[in-house]
Amino acid sequence: MPLVSLENTITLAISVRDRHASAEWYSDKLGFELIHHIDEAGWSEMTTKTDGVTLGLGEQSEPSPGNSVPVFGVADIASARAKLEAAGVKFDGATETIEGMVSTATFYDLDDNAMMLAQDLTKSA
């Protein structure tokens, strides 16, 4: 039995130089639809053609192509993180929260591949 219960969603986070231009490219080329731009966080999200799979665009001055970070949805990030930490899973810093939007926590697998947990705070708003 798994330590945490994941939701039926995943966000594939990639780094891009210009979120707005990238969102237009993904829309024009692949038919993805913009969910929102969160300018103060340097973040945009798009629906893909796969149910439960979102593309996250994280703006960086020097993006790192090929460095996709899967972001797994959870209902209670504090509980999920505590269970994983108790089992020896390594996390990178504190859980980060954008009030009324999302809380995220980065963790690593056995080979130091970055993954994230995310709790959608808009559901309880």
C-alpha positions as CSV (number, residue, x, y, z in Angstrom):
1,M,0.0,0.0,0.0
2,P,1.4,3.4,-0.9
3,L,2.4,6.0,1.7
4,V,0.4,8.8,0.1
5,S,-2.8,8.9,-2.0
6,L,-2.2,10.8,-5.2
7,E,-5.0,12.4,-7.1
8,N,-5.8,11.6,-10.8
9,T,-3.9,14.6,-12.0
10,I,-0.3,15.4,-13.0
11,T,1.4,18.6,-14.2
12,L,4.5,18.3,-16.4
13,A,6.5,21.4,-15.5
14,I,9.0,22.7,-18.0
15,S,11.2,25.8,-18.0
16,V,10.7,28.4,-20.8
17,R,12.1,31.8,-21.6
18,D,8.8,33.5,-22.4
19,R,5.6,31.8,-20.9
20,H,3.3,33.9,-23.1
21,A,5.0,33.0,-26.3
22,S,5.3,29.4,-25.3
23,A,1.6,29.2,-24.4
24,E,0.8,30.5,-27.9
25,W,3.1,28.0,-29.5
26,Y,1.6,25.0,-27.6
27,S,-1.9,26.3,-28.4
28,D,-1.1,26.8,-32.1
29,K,1.0,23.7,-32.6
30,L,-0.7,21.1,-30.3
31,G,-4.1,22.5,-29.5
32,F,-3.5,23.0,-25.8
33,E,-5.7,25.5,-24.0
34,L,-4.5,28.2,-21.6
35,I,-5.8,27.8,-18.0
36,H,-4.1,30.9,-16.6
37,H,-1.0,33.0,-16.5
38,I,0.2,33.8,-12.9
39,D,2.5,36.6,-13.7
40,E,3.6,37.3,-10.1
41,A,4.8,33.7,-9.9
42,G,6.3,33.4,-13.3
43,W,4.0,30.5,-14.1
44,S,1.4,29.5,-16.7
45,E,-0.7,26.3,-17.0
46,M,-2.3,24.7,-20.0
47,T,-4.7,21.8,-20.5
48,T,-3.3,19.0,-22.7
49,K,-5.3,16.6,-24.8
50,T,-4.9,14.0,-22.0
51,D,-7.4,14.0,-19.1
52,G,-5.8,14.9,-15.8
53,V,-2.5,16.0,-17.5
54,T,-1.6,19.7,-17.4
55,L,1.5,21.5,-18.9
56,G,3.1,24.0,-16.5
57,L,5.4,26.7,-18.0
58,G,7.9,28.1,-15.5
59,E,9.6,31.2,-16.8
60,Q,13.4,31.4,-16.4
61,S,16.0,33.7,-18.0
62,E,18.0,30.6,-19.0
63,P,15.7,27.6,-19.3
64,S,16.9,24.1,-18.9
65,P,15.6,22.0,-21.8
66,G,14.9,18.4,-21.0
67,N,14.4,19.1,-17.3
68,S,10.8,18.2,-16.9
69,V,9.5,18.0,-13.3
70,P,6.3,15.9,-12.8
71,V,4.0,17.6,-10.3
72,F,1.6,15.1,-8.5
73,G,-1.6,16.4,-7.1
74,V,-2.5,15.6,-3.5
75,A,-5.4,16.6,-1.2
76,D,-3.2,17.3,1.9
77,I,0.4,18.3,1.1
78,A,1.4,18.5,4.8
79,S,0.3,15.0,5.5
80,A,1.8,13.6,2.3
81,R,5.1,15.3,2.9
82,A,5.3,14.1,6.5
83,K,4.7,10.5,5.5
84,L,7.3,10.6,2.7
85,E,9.9,12.3,5.0
86,A,9.3,9.7,7.7
87,A,10.1,7.1,5.0
88,G,13.4,8.8,4.2
89,V,12.4,10.7,1.1
90,K,14.6,13.8,0.6
91,F,12.9,17.1,0.1
92,D,14.3,20.4,-1.2
93,G,13.6,23.2,1.3
94,A,10.2,24.1,2.7
95,T,6.8,23.7,1.2
96,E,6.0,26.9,-0.8
97,T,2.6,28.4,-0.8
98,I,0.9,31.0,-3.0
99,E,-2.1,31.9,-0.9
100,G,-5.4,30.9,-2.4
101,M,-3.7,29.1,-5.3
102,V,-1.3,26.3,-4.6
103,S,1.2,24.7,-2.1
104,T,4.2,22.8,-3.6
105,A,7.0,20.7,-2.2
106,T,9.9,19.4,-4.3
107,F,11.3,15.9,-3.5
108,Y,13.8,13.5,-5.1
109,D,13.8,9.9,-6.1
110,L,16.7,7.5,-5.6
111,D,18.6,9.0,-8.6
112,D,17.9,12.6,-7.5
113,N,15.3,13.2,-10.2
114,A,13.1,16.1,-9.0
115,M,9.4,15.6,-8.5
116,M,6.8,17.8,-6.8
117,L,3.7,17.4,-4.7
118,A,1.0,20.1,-5.2
119,Q,-2.1,20.9,-3.3
120,D,-4.7,23.0,-5.2
121,L,-5.8,25.7,-2.8
122,T,-8.4,27.0,-5.2
123,K,-10.7,24.1,-4.3
124,S,-11.1,25.2,-0.7
125,A,-11.3,28.9,-1.5
